[in-house]
Amino acid sequence: MAKTRSSLGKWLDKRGISQEWLVENAKVSRNTISSICSGRRNPTTPTLSKLMKAIRKVDPNAKVEDFFDI
């Protein structure tokens, strides 16, 4: 049975990036990253800012809309 993944989770999987990398680079808790990547919750504005800063280390052109419906 495949796990449910959000757009962010799929993006990480496609690039072979671990959730742990995102935990370390975004400085967000492991539980929060896990919940967001599985689609169980949406990030708060401060968390979203941290996530995008880390994501842009890999893809400088990434936009919030690529990952979340805002």
C-alpha positions, 0 to 999 in steps of 0.5 A: 500500500502506497503512502499518501503524499502531498505535493511537497512530499512528491517533490522530495521523493522525485529528487531523492531528498529526505524529509530529514534534509528538510528538517535540518535545512528548514529548522522545522520539527520532524513531526511537522515535516512528516505531517505536511509531506503526508498531507495531514496538515498545511504549514503556518505562514512562518513554517511556509517561509522556512520551507521555501527558503530550504526548498530554494536551495535546491530549486531557486525558481520554486514557488509556494503555489508549486506545493500548496493551494493558497 
